[in-house]
Amino acid sequence: MDRLFFEESCLVKSGMVIWLGHGGNACPWDDDVGESALFTTEEGGSNDTDAESTLEEPNAEQSTKEAHDLPTGVPFIKNNKAMTTIVDKSGVHTHIVKYCTCPEADAADIQLFNMGLFPASFIEPKTAFTFDVLNDFLLDNLECGTSAMNYYSKLRRMTTSVFPHLVPDRYRELMRVARQWRKLKLLKWNGFGHEEKEVRPGDLALFCPACPQPGINVTLPAGGTAEDIDANNGSARETPSWLYTRSLVMDGNFKAEHLHATNPADEVSLMDGRGFMVGDALYKEHLAIAKDAVQCSECNNHRAVNLANASRHRLEATGIGGCAYFQKGERQMNMDYALCEALKLNAEGIRHVLTFYDVNCQYYKHLQDRIADSPLLKMHDELEITPGIGLWHVHGHQDSCYVRYACNFIQGAARIDGEIMETLWAPLNIISPAAHGMGTPHRKECLDYQMNDCNFMKMIRMSGQIACQKYKEAMKGVADSNMAFERLDESADADKVKDWEAQERLAHARRRHDPTAMDIYEVQLRKAPTRKQQELRLLTAQGRRLARRAREVTLQMDVRKLGHRATDTQRLAIGRRRDTLQRDIDRWTAAGAIILGEELGDNDMQIMQPDLLILQEDAEEAMDAELRVFEPEKAVISLPSNMGLEKCAALSVADIADQELMLRQGQANDALHHIRVHLADKAVIFRKTVRVAKSQVLSTRAWAQVHSVDRAVSINASIYSKCRSQLCRLGADDALLKRYQPLTREHLKVSTAIADPNSRGQRNNVLAWFWSLDVEGDSDSSDWLNEFYGVHWLRAKAMRDRWAEELLLVQHEMDWTCNFLLRKADKWIRLGAISKLAQKHGHVAYSERQCKIYQRLFREARDSFNRAMAAYPPVLLSPKHTGWHSSAQPGIVGNGSQSTSMNRTVRLVGQAGGLSPEHTAIVLIVQLRQ
């Protein structure tokens, strides 16, 4: 019967032979060009490939079939010693490969390499992988976490969807060749194919371009001083010493578990310690002699500490941390070794290190002692380590850890969050299941390659991240934080400011040896106001001496609360209060008639709409009709603000309007003062009463205090809101209305710095505008408020300083990134010259390609930085109240080794966030050097 479709077949059957060494032509020294052995195989013959025999595969059956007796449609030939299995992206193929046998011919493996084929064995290879399939597998492994088994299973199905189980199994060969391919690519990327030199620990790891690397992208000042002309390419600028701080983030990943190896003696390491993961021999020697003391945590129970005390006999490694693996939880001995090894890489001359670790409050206590006791751990004697805890982890600690270890209060930390390792664990967790049962060297190489790729992807996006994101955020942060701080600082007493500055300097000087010195950033409350004291204060504010406006507001609030369910007793009490209020209104009206004359008639009387600002507002209910009959609390009396300026001018009482304007300002000041006092008290009640209430009774009493304070805040907020609206009607100018801004419920939130000092999301919190109106007066009137303002002044200054550090650091990071990329380009120019002398044309081409890549990255980074700095001219704070001083003036990045100076002054207004002319300042421009 005629066939009506195309059937898959093997090219060998059409007589195709792959000749090596002569451009596809047959080798003249080869006499065997026939096809006599193509389709024959010995009975039960072995597959003379570098793989195990197909007959030894699981589920394989003894077969005496000839190759051509396989099922129809199978595009390969099995069990033929003349065949070479070639694995490609398109599937698994079998071909006849003929090698060049000339006297000066290359070895068989080299001939395969020249054809773009990677042999599975270097002695009589019978299996080879195309470079394309190896690159495709590594990319799938990076992006999708595809294991070698799953990838090869896909290739078998691509070869034949009907009989994939008949495709030759080269899974083991793929794993072995992929390991070699990874190492070769890393060696090639780092230039080891162009010159012969020793591969030292860390040489195959890609370092961060934006971090200071002495001798690579930055020259440290000579002698450790903060100023050195030669270190800045002759720009004669001073740089603060904290700029050259090495920031290290330490963390553990417990999802990267690893089983014990079946045959540890058979394992071979290809790049032990040459990447990110530490070398095996010294690491195991350190673990053997290090003391494993059970940690007693003095902070909250943390997973890192708990798992360090847990035993996992089934696992060889319970995870990885830093770049070391854990044998038994996240023990301090593991992290000690990872830290000391990290400080050896590109850190010559670095004397300041900032470490972030989720349990640093416990880990750092005896770090120096553990290093001193170990013969294998080394750290420079002059090295100063400042411990910190990442902003995500610190909120799981005790409240005291926040001010002692959060980066918000560490000088020189800028706006780092200390959680960068979490972004690395995400891609590593994709391949962790595939690496769960790998051999130890294979697993470390796989993780090294993943980390290297992660750093590479960050490097190529570095210019956009720094210029388009970090720099713009820093500009806005400097403007906003400076405004908030200056607003608070200007209204504070000068003597108290000096005391706060002295406390700050002393705390930072002592923090390394005594972290409790940082407790000045937290209110040291010993006892909250008792309920009786609180009620007495509220009664004093709400008693008989209340002004008429306050009585109107409280009466409106009480009537609103009653709704339609008022009892006779409640209605009687409301009626009596209304009668008293009406008599006051009548007396005022009679006195007003004497001043304003009889021209003021009943037509001028209006009904005032409710203007209440209530914190805890329930759903409004229908009011009893009886309560609506007589409502003097809504009456509008004859004040200039109610009559209007034109009416006052017609009655010749414009001077009274001016007097009311002054009185309204005093009334607004009083209301805001009471709001500040009550909010401070509310914060204290939350901290010392509500949070510590352990029973229903105590909780109910605590919240009763909170509700009573909320009522007082609502009364004063409503008074202020009405007062401000009257100021508008009295013709207050823009300057006055800017001082007395509208009040919203968002402004009346309690300060988390006191109520819950370790709560999340308060990194950028600042006090509302009304807190800075009378700092001196509030501080003198209350010791509580004095401490309250002191803590917020210190926190506002810390936030302002961190943003200023961030702005300066980002500009230097722009510089360091460009220097790093240029150095990489220069390196490939040098390697290209070496290859050219050796007449290695392929090496020359590759070095040219790599050089162009880094030059393009440099130009892209330089142009992005220039555009960002032209759109947002860089600024620094004036030296007032700064914790560090610098006259450094980096500017636009140049295109060579010279730096471009920008000697000009800029106002903070306009470019940095739309500040008003009242808050403009003359600031220093920072200059970037190339």
DATA-V122283 format. One record per residue. N is the residue number from 0. RES is the residue in one small letter. SS is DSSP state (2 for helix, 1 for strand, 0 for the rest). OMEGA is omega in whole degrees, 0 to 359 (* if undefined). NEAR is the number of other ideal C-beta (glycine too) atoms within 12 Angstrom. Layout:
BEGIN
[[N RES SS OMEGA NEAR] [N RES SS OMEGA NEAR]]
END
This chain:
BEGIN
[[0 m 0 179 3] [1 d 0 178 4] [2 r 0 184 9] [3 l 0 181 6] [4 f 0 177 8] [5 f 0 182 8] [6 e 0 177 15] [7 e 0 181 23] [8 s 0 181 21] [9 c 0 181 33] [10 l 2 179 20] [11 v 2 182 30] [12 k 2 177 25] [13 s 2 176 13] [14 g 0 182 15] [15 m 0 177 20] [16 v 0 178 27] [17 i 1 179 31] [18 w 1 181 26] [19 l 0 171 36] [20 g 0 183 30] [21 h 0 178 22] [22 g 0 180 12] [23 g 0 179 14] [24 n 0 181 15] [25 a 0 179 23] [26 c 0 181 25] [27 p 0 181 16] [28 w 0 182 18] [29 d 0 182 22] [30 d 0 185 10] [31 d 0 178 17] [32 v 0 181 18] [33 g 0 183 14] [34 e 0 185 18] [35 s 0 185 10] [36 a 0 187 20] [37 l 0 191 28] [38 f 0 179 25] [39 t 0 177 21] [40 t 0 179 28] [41 e 0 180 18] [42 e 0 182 13] [43 g 0 183 17] [44 g 0 181 23] [45 s 0 176 19] [46 n 0 186 33] [47 d 0 174 24] [48 t 0 177 35] [49 d 0 175 29] [50 a 0 174 35] [51 e 0 182 23] [52 s 0 177 22] [53 t 2 180 38] [54 l 2 180 24] [55 e 2 180 17] [56 e 0 175 23] [57 p 0 177 11] [58 n 0 179 10] [59 a 0 181 19] [60 e 0 175 14] [61 q 0 183 14] [62 s 0 176 22] [63 t 0 181 15] [64 k 0 171 22] [65 e 0 185 19] [66 a 2 184 32] [67 h 2 178 21] [68 d 2 176 18] [69 l 0 180 31] [70 p 0 180 20] [71 t 0 177 17] [72 g 0 178 19] [73 v 0 188 32] [74 p 0 177 35] [75 f 0 180 39] [76 i 0 182 37] [77 k 0 171 40] [78 n 0 176 37] [79 n 0 186 36] [80 k 0 179 26] [81 a 0 185 30] [82 m 0 172 38] [83 t 1 179 42] [84 t 1 179 45] [85 i 1 181 41] [86 v 1 182 46] [87 d 1 177 29] [88 k 0 182 23] [89 s 0 180 18] [90 g 1 181 29] [91 v 1 184 43] [92 h 1 173 38] [93 t 1 182 43] [94 h 1 170 36] [95 i 0 180 36] [96 v 1 179 33] [97 k 1 182 33] [98 y 0 175 34] [99 c 0 182 29] [100 t 0 177 22] [101 c 0 183 17] [102 p 0 182 10] [103 e 0 182 9] [104 a 0 176 21] [105 d 0 176 19] [106 a 0 185 21] [107 a 2 181 29] [108 d 2 179 26] [109 i 2 177 19] [110 q 2 177 29] [111 l 2 178 36] [112 f 2 180 25] [113 n 2 178 23] [114 m 0 181 31] [115 g 0 180 20] [116 l 1 180 34] [117 f 1 182 39] [118 p 1 177 41] [119 a 0 176 37] [120 s 0 182 28] [121 f 0 177 21] [122 i 0 182 13] [123 e 0 183 19] [124 p 0 176 32] [125 k 0 176 39] [126 t 1 179 41] [127 a 1 178 43] [128 f 1 176 45] [129 t 1 178 31] [130 f 2 181 28] [131 d 2 182 20] [132 v 2 178 36] [133 l 2 177 37] [134 n 2 180 22] [135 d 2 179 28] [136 f 2 180 40] [137 l 2 178 36] [138 l 2 176 23] [139 d 2 179 26] [140 n 2 180 36] [141 l 2 189 29] [142 e 2 187 17] [143 c 2 182 19] [144 g 0 182 25] [145 t 0 178 26] [146 s 0 179 28] [147 a 2 181 38] [148 m 2 181 23] [149 n 2 181 21] [150 y 2 181 31] [151 y 2 175 34] [152 s 2 176 21] [153 k 2 180 28] [154 l 2 179 39] [155 r 2 180 29] [156 r 2 175 19] [157 m 2 178 23] [158 t 2 176 35] [159 t 0 182 28] [160 s 0 184 18] [161 v 0 183 18] [162 f 0 182 21] [163 p 2 181 23] [164 h 2 179 23] [165 l 2 180 33] [166 v 0 179 34] [167 p 0 182 47] [168 d 0 177 35] [169 r 0 180 46] [170 y 2 181 31] [171 r 2 179 24] [172 e 2 179 34] [173 l 2 179 41] [174 m 2 183 34] [175 r 2 182 30] [176 v 2 179 38] [177 a 2 176 43] [178 r 2 179 36] [179 q 2 181 29] [180 w 2 177 35] [181 r 2 183 39] [182 k 2 180 35] [183 l 2 180 26] [184 k 2 178 31] [185 l 2 178 33] [186 l 2 180 24] [187 k 2 181 23] [188 w 2 183 33] [189 n 0 171 31] [190 g 0 182 30] [191 f 0 175 24] [192 g 0 183 27] [193 h 0 177 32] [194 e 0 181 23] [195 e 0 176 12] [196 k 0 182 14] [197 e 0 176 9] [198 v 0 183 24] [199 r 0 178 19] [200 p 0 179 27] [201 g 0 183 31] [202 d 0 181 25] [203 l 0 178 35] [204 a 0 178 34] [205 l 0 184 32] [206 f 0 180 34] [207 c 0 182 32] [208 p 0 186 37] [209 a 0 179 38] [210 c 0 180 38] [211 p 0 178 39] [212 q 0 182 30] [213 p 1 179 25] [214 g 0 181 18] [215 i 0 179 28] [216 n 0 179 34] [217 v 1 174 36] [218 t 0 182 28] [219 l 0 175 31] [220 p 0 181 26] [221 a 2 175 15] [222 g 2 178 13] [223 g 2 179 19] [224 t 0 182 17] [225 a 0 182 25] [226 e 1 178 23] [227 d 0 185 25] [228 i 0 183 18] [229 d 2 182 17] [230 a 2 183 30] [231 n 2 176 35] [232 n 0 175 25] [233 g 0 183 16] [234 s 0 176 32] [235 a 0 181 20] [236 r 0 178 36] [237 e 1 179 26] [238 t 0 179 40] [239 p 0 186 31] [240 s 2 183 28] [241 w 2 179 36] [242 l 2 184 41] [243 y 2 177 35] [244 t 0 175 35] [245 r 1 179 37] [246 s 1 180 40] [247 l 1 178 38] [248 v 1 182 40] [249 m 1 181 46] [250 d 0 179 41] [251 g 1 178 42] [252 n 1 185 38] [253 f 0 175 29] [254 k 0 181 23] [255 a 0 179 40] [256 e 0 182 30] [257 h 1 179 35] [258 l 1 175 22] [259 h 0 179 21] [260 a 0 179 21] [261 t 0 179 13] [262 n 0 183 10] [263 p 2 183 16] [264 a 2 182 9] [265 d 2 184 12] [266 e 0 180 22] [267 v 0 180 20] [268 s 0 181 25] [269 l 0 183 31] [270 m 0 184 38] [271 d 0 176 28] [272 g 0 182 33] [273 r 0 178 33] [274 g 0 181 40] [275 f 0 181 39] [276 m 0 184 43] [277 v 0 177 41] [278 g 0 189 31] [279 d 2 189 31] [280 a 2 181 15] [281 l 2 180 25] [282 y 2 179 34] [283 k 2 177 25] [284 e 2 177 18] [285 h 2 181 35] [286 l 2 182 30] [287 a 2 184 17] [288 i 2 181 19] [289 a 0 179 28] [290 k 0 181 18] [291 d 0 181 22] [292 a 0 177 18] [293 v 0 184 16] [294 q 0 174 30] [295 c 0 185 14] [296 s 0 175 24] [297 e 0 177 18] [298 c 0 177 31] [299 n 0 177 24] [300 n 0 182 19] [301 h 0 183 30] [302 r 2 181 23] [303 a 2 180 39] [304 v 2 182 32] [305 n 2 181 23] [306 l 2 177 28] [307 a 2 180 35] [308 n 0 181 23] [309 a 0 181 23] [310 s 0 180 15] [311 r 0 185 23] [312 h 0 183 11] [313 r 0 188 15] [314 l 1 172 25] [315 e 1 178 31] [316 a 1 180 41] [317 t 0 179 36] [318 g 1 176 38] [319 i 1 179 43] [320 g 1 190 44] [321 g 0 173 37] [322 c 0 174 42] [323 a 1 179 41] [324 y 1 183 41] [325 f 1 173 38] [326 q 0 184 35] [327 k 0 180 30] [328 g 0 182 33] [329 e 0 184 41] [330 r 0 182 40] [331 q 2 181 44] [332 m 2 177 38] [333 n 2 183 41] [334 m 2 177 48] [335 d 2 182 43] [336 y 2 180 42] [337 a 2 180 40] [338 l 2 182 43] [339 c 2 179 38] [340 e 2 180 33] [341 a 2 182 36] [342 l 0 178 33] [343 k 0 187 26] [344 l 0 176 32] [345 n 0 183 30] [346 a 0 181 32] [347 e 0 180 20] [348 g 0 178 27] [349 i 0 182 34] [350 r 0 179 29] [351 h 1 180 32] [352 v 1 176 35] [353 l 1 182 40] [354 t 1 175 42] [355 f 1 181 41] [356 y 1 188 43] [357 d 0 177 39] [358 v 0 184 43] [359 n 2 179 40] [360 c 2 177 37] [361 q 2 186 34] [362 y 2 189 41] [363 y 2 188 35] [364 k 2 185 23] [365 h 2 182 18] [366 l 2 183 32] [367 q 2 179 23] [368 d 2 180 15] [369 r 2 179 30] [370 i 2 180 28] [371 a 2 182 15] [372 d 2 184 18] [373 s 0 177 26] [374 p 0 184 13] [375 l 0 180 25] [376 l 0 181 32] [377 k 0 177 19] [378 m 0 183 28] [379 h 0 183 20] [380 d 0 183 10] [381 e 0 183 12] [382 l 0 178 29] [383 e 1 181 26] [384 i 1 175 36] [385 t 1 182 37] [386 p 1 176 38] [387 g 1 177 47] [388 i 1 180 48] [389 g 0 186 39] [390 l 0 178 36] [391 w 0 183 24] [392 h 0 188 36] [393 v 2 181 41] [394 h 2 173 26] [395 g 2 180 27] [396 h 0 173 35] [397 q 0 184 24] [398 d 2 184 32] [399 s 2 182 25] [400 c 2 184 38] [401 y 2 182 37] [402 v 2 182 37] [403 r 2 188 38] [404 y 2 179 44] [405 a 1 184 44] [406 c 2 178 41] [407 n 2 188 43] [408 f 2 179 40] [409 i 0 180 43] [410 q 0 180 33] [411 g 0 180 36] [412 a 0 183 41] [413 a 0 183 39] [414 r 0 177 36] [415 i 0 178 35] [416 d 0 176 28] [417 g 0 182 36] [418 e 0 185 27] [419 i 2 180 26] [420 m 2 179 35] [421 e 2 178 23] [422 t 2 176 22] [423 l 2 182 32] [424 w 2 183 28] [425 a 2 177 18] [426 p 2 179 30] [427 l 2 180 38] [428 n 2 178 24] [429 i 2 183 26] [430 i 2 181 38] [431 s 2 178 30] [432 p 2 180 23] [433 a 2 181 31] [434 a 2 185 39] [435 h 0 184 27] [436 g 0 178 24] [437 m 0 169 33] [438 g 0 184 29] [439 t 2 179 35] [440 p 2 179 33] [441 h 2 180 37] [442 r 2 180 35] [443 k 2 178 40] [444 e 2 179 42] [445 c 2 178 46] [446 l 2 177 44] [447 d 2 182 41] [448 y 2 179 41] [449 q 2 179 41] [450 m 2 180 37] [451 n 2 178 37] [452 d 2 178 32] [453 c 2 178 30] [454 n 2 179 30] [455 f 2 180 27] [456 m 2 176 19] [457 k 2 182 26] [458 m 2 184 31] [459 i 2 176 24] [460 r 0 188 23] [461 m 2 185 36] [462 s 2 180 35] [463 g 2 181 24] [464 q 2 182 27] [465 i 2 187 39] [466 a 2 188 38] [467 c 2 185 26] [468 q 2 187 21] [469 k 2 183 35] [470 y 2 180 41] [471 k 2 177 28] [472 e 2 180 27] [473 a 2 179 40] [474 m 2 180 39] [475 k 2 180 27] [476 g 2 178 35] [477 v 2 182 46] [478 a 2 184 37] [479 d 2 183 27] [480 s 2 178 40] [481 n 2 178 42] [482 m 2 181 34] [483 a 2 181 33] [484 f 2 182 40] [485 e 2 179 32] [486 r 2 179 32] [487 l 2 184 41] [488 d 2 184 34] [489 e 2 183 24] [490 s 0 180 27] [491 a 0 178 37] [492 d 0 185 24] [493 a 2 180 16] [494 d 2 179 14] [495 k 2 178 26] [496 v 2 178 29] [497 k 2 178 17] [498 d 2 180 22] [499 w 2 178 35] [500 e 2 179 25] [501 a 2 177 17] [502 q 2 180 26] [503 e 2 181 32] [504 r 2 180 22] [505 l 2 181 18] [506 a 2 181 31] [507 h 2 177 32] [508 a 2 184 16] [509 r 2 192 18] [510 r 0 183 31] [511 r 0 182 25] [512 h 0 182 18] [513 d 0 182 15] [514 p 2 180 34] [515 t 2 177 19] [516 a 2 181 23] [517 m 2 180 38] [518 d 2 177 28] [519 i 2 179 33] [520 y 2 180 42] [521 e 0 179 36] [522 v 0 181 35] [523 q 0 184 24] [524 l 0 180 29] [525 r 0 181 12] [526 k 0 178 14] [527 a 0 178 30] [528 p 0 178 30] [529 t 0 181 18] [530 r 2 180 24] [531 k 2 178 13] [532 q 2 180 20] [533 q 2 180 31] [534 e 2 179 23] [535 l 2 179 15] [536 r 2 181 25] [537 l 2 178 31] [538 l 2 178 17] [539 t 2 181 16] [540 a 2 187 32] [541 q 2 185 28] [542 g 0 187 15] [543 r 0 184 14] [544 r 0 177 11] [545 l 0 176 27] [546 a 0 182 27] [547 r 2 181 28] [548 r 2 178 36] [549 a 2 178 33] [550 r 2 176 29] [551 e 2 182 36] [552 v 2 181 38] [553 t 2 179 33] [554 l 2 178 39] [555 q 2 180 36] [556 m 2 181 36] [557 d 2 178 30] [558 v 2 179 35] [559 r 2 183 31] [560 k 2 183 27] [561 l 2 182 29] [562 g 0 183 20] [563 h 0 182 19] [564 r 0 182 14] [565 a 0 176 25] [566 t 0 179 14] [567 d 2 180 13] [568 t 2 180 11] [569 q 2 178 21] [570 r 2 178 26] [571 l 2 180 16] [572 a 2 179 19] [573 i 2 180 34] [574 g 2 179 26] [575 r 2 179 17] [576 r 2 179 29] [577 r 2 179 31] [578 d 2 178 18] [579 t 2 180 22] [580 l 2 180 34] [581 q 2 178 25] [582 r 2 177 17] [583 d 2 179 27] [584 i 2 179 30] [585 d 2 179 18] [586 r 2 179 16] [587 w 2 182 27] [588 t 2 179 25] [589 a 2 179 17] [590 a 2 179 16] [591 g 2 179 27] [592 a 2 179 20] [593 i 2 183 14] [594 i 2 187 23] [595 l 2 179 29] [596 g 0 183 17] [597 e 0 182 14] [598 e 0 179 19] [599 l 0 184 28] [600 g 0 181 14] [601 d 2 181 12] [602 n 2 180 10] [603 d 2 180 26] [604 m 0 182 20] [605 q 1 174 16] [606 i 1 182 14] [607 m 0 175 27] [608 q 0 180 14] [609 p 0 180 23] [610 d 0 187 25] [611 l 0 174 33] [612 l 0 187 33] [613 i 0 182 29] [614 l 0 182 32] [615 q 0 187 20] [616 e 0 177 19] [617 d 0 178 13] [618 a 0 183 9] [619 e 0 181 16] [620 e 0 178 16] [621 a 0 184 14] [622 m 0 176 23] [623 d 0 180 22] [624 a 2 180 12] [625 e 2 181 20] [626 l 2 181 31] [627 r 2 183 21] [628 v 2 185 13] [629 f 0 185 22] [630 e 0 181 29] [631 p 2 180 32] [632 e 2 178 38] [633 k 2 181 27] [634 a 1 178 29] [635 v 1 182 28] [636 i 0 188 35] [637 s 0 173 35] [638 l 0 179 40] [639 p 2 180 37] [640 s 2 178 33] [641 n 2 181 28] [642 m 2 184 33] [643 g 0 183 24] [644 l 2 180 26] [645 e 2 178 14] [646 k 2 179 26] [647 c 2 178 32] [648 a 2 179 17] [649 a 2 180 17] [650 l 0 180 25] [651 s 0 179 15] [652 v 0 180 27] [653 a 2 179 22] [654 d 2 177 16] [655 i 2 177 25] [656 a 2 177 31] [657 d 2 179 20] [658 q 2 179 19] [659 e 2 178 30] [660 l 2 179 31] [661 m 2 180 19] [662 l 2 178 23] [663 r 2 177 34] [664 q 2 178 26] [665 g 2 178 21] [666 q 2 178 30] [667 a 2 179 39] [668 n 2 179 27] [669 d 2 181 27] [670 a 2 180 37] [671 l 2 177 37] [672 h 2 179 31] [673 h 2 179 39] [674 i 2 180 42] [675 r 2 180 43] [676 v 2 183 36] [677 h 2 178 38] [678 l 2 176 41] [679 a 2 177 41] [680 d 2 180 41] [681 k 2 178 41] [682 a 2 179 41] [683 v 2 180 41] [684 i 2 177 37] [685 f 2 186 33] [686 r 2 190 36] [687 k 2 182 27] [688 t 2 184 31] [689 v 2 185 27] [690 r 0 183 25] [691 v 0 180 19] [692 a 0 185 22] [693 k 0 181 11] [694 s 0 180 10] [695 q 2 181 10] [696 v 2 180 11] [697 l 2 179 18] [698 s 2 179 17] [699 t 2 179 16] [700 r 2 180 23] [701 a 2 180 31] [702 w 2 174 23] [703 a 2 176 22] [704 q 2 179 34] [705 v 2 182 34] [706 h 2 179 26] [707 s 2 177 32] [708 v 2 178 42] [709 d 2 179 33] [710 r 2 180 33] [711 a 2 178 39] [712 v 2 180 41] [713 s 2 179 39] [714 i 2 183 39] [715 n 2 177 44] [716 a 2 178 40] [717 s 2 177 38] [718 i 2 181 42] [719 y 2 182 42] [720 s 2 177 34] [721 k 2 180 36] [722 c 2 180 40] [723 r 2 178 34] [724 s 2 177 25] [725 q 2 175 35] [726 l 2 178 35] [727 c 2 181 24] [728 r 2 178 26] [729 l 0 176 33] [730 g 0 178 23] [731 a 0 182 27] [732 d 0 184 13] [733 d 2 181 15] [734 a 2 181 13] [735 l 2 180 20] [736 l 2 176 23] [737 k 2 177 19] [738 r 2 180 25] [739 y 0 184 32] [740 q 0 177 25] [741 p 0 182 23] [742 l 0 179 32] [743 t 0 178 17] [744 r 2 179 21] [745 e 2 180 14] [746 h 2 187 26] [747 l 2 176 35] [748 k 0 181 27] [749 v 0 181 36] [750 s 0 178 36] [751 t 2 178 31] [752 a 2 180 43] [753 i 2 184 40] [754 a 2 180 33] [755 d 0 188 26] [756 p 0 182 39] [757 n 0 180 34] [758 s 0 180 26] [759 r 0 172 18] [760 g 0 182 12] [761 q 0 184 29] [762 r 0 184 32] [763 n 0 182 23] [764 n 0 174 29] [765 v 0 179 33] [766 l 0 177 38] [767 a 0 188 28] [768 w 2 188 25] [769 f 2 178 35] [770 w 2 184 38] [771 s 2 183 30] [772 l 0 184 31] [773 d 0 181 30] [774 v 2 183 34] [775 e 2 181 24] [776 g 2 179 22] [777 d 2 182 36] [778 s 2 180 34] [779 d 2 185 17] [780 s 2 184 19] [781 s 0 175 24] [782 d 2 178 18] [783 w 2 180 34] [784 l 2 178 37] [785 n 2 178 26] [786 e 2 178 31] [787 f 2 181 39] [788 y 2 179 42] [789 g 2 180 36] [790 v 2 182 38] [791 h 2 175 44] [792 w 2 180 44] [793 l 2 180 42] [794 r 2 178 41] [795 a 2 179 41] [796 k 2 178 41] [797 a 2 179 43] [798 m 2 178 38] [799 r 2 180 38] [800 d 2 179 41] [801 r 2 179 40] [802 w 2 177 41] [803 a 2 176 46] [804 e 2 180 40] [805 e 2 180 39] [806 l 2 179 46] [807 l 2 182 45] [808 l 2 181 42] [809 v 2 179 42] [810 q 2 176 50] [811 h 2 177 44] [812 e 2 173 42] [813 m 2 180 48] [814 d 2 182 47] [815 w 2 178 39] [816 t 2 178 47] [817 c 2 178 45] [818 n 2 180 39] [819 f 2 182 35] [820 l 2 177 38] [821 l 2 179 32] [822 r 2 177 30] [823 k 2 179 37] [824 a 2 178 28] [825 d 2 179 24] [826 k 2 181 26] [827 w 2 173 34] [828 i 2 179 24] [829 r 2 180 20] [830 l 2 176 35] [831 g 2 178 29] [832 a 2 178 20] [833 i 2 181 22] [834 s 2 179 26] [835 k 2 178 19] [836 l 2 179 15] [837 a 0 180 18] [838 q 0 175 10] [839 k 0 189 19] [840 h 2 177 14] [841 g 2 178 19] [842 h 2 179 26] [843 v 2 180 24] [844 a 2 180 18] [845 y 2 180 23] [846 s 2 176 34] [847 e 2 180 23] [848 r 2 180 20] [849 q 2 179 31] [850 c 2 180 30] [851 k 2 179 20] [852 i 2 182 22] [853 y 2 176 34] [854 q 2 178 25] [855 r 2 176 20] [856 l 2 178 30] [857 f 2 181 37] [858 r 2 178 22] [859 e 2 178 27] [860 a 2 181 43] [861 r 2 181 33] [862 d 2 178 24] [863 s 2 180 31] [864 f 2 180 44] [865 n 2 179 30] [866 r 2 181 21] [867 a 2 183 34] [868 m 2 175 37] [869 a 2 179 19] [870 a 2 180 19] [871 y 0 182 32] [872 p 0 185 31] [873 p 0 180 45] [874 v 0 171 40] [875 l 0 181 43] [876 l 0 170 38] [877 s 0 188 25] [878 p 0 181 17] [879 k 0 175 22] [880 h 0 178 30] [881 t 0 179 29] [882 g 0 177 29] [883 w 0 182 28] [884 h 0 180 23] [885 s 0 172 35] [886 s 0 180 23] [887 a 0 182 37] [888 q 0 174 33] [889 p 0 183 41] [890 g 0 183 33] [891 i 0 180 35] [892 v 0 179 43] [893 g 0 181 29] [894 n 0 177 19] [895 g 0 181 15] [896 s 0 180 20] [897 q 0 178 18] [898 s 0 181 30] [899 t 0 183 27] [900 s 0 177 24] [901 m 0 183 28] [902 n 0 179 16] [903 r 0 177 18] [904 t 0 184 17] [905 v 1 174 27] [906 r 1 181 24] [907 l 0 182 38] [908 v 0 173 22] [909 g 0 186 19] [910 q 0 192 25] [911 a 0 175 36] [912 g 0 173 27] [913 g 0 179 17] [914 l 0 181 26] [915 s 0 180 20] [916 p 2 180 14] [917 e 2 184 17] [918 h 2 177 26] [919 t 0 181 24] [920 a 0 173 27] [921 i 1 186 17] [922 v 1 180 34] [923 l 0 173 33] [924 i 0 178 33] [925 v 0 185 45] [926 q 0 177 38] [927 l 0 174 43] [928 r 0 181 38] [929 q 0 * 34]]
END
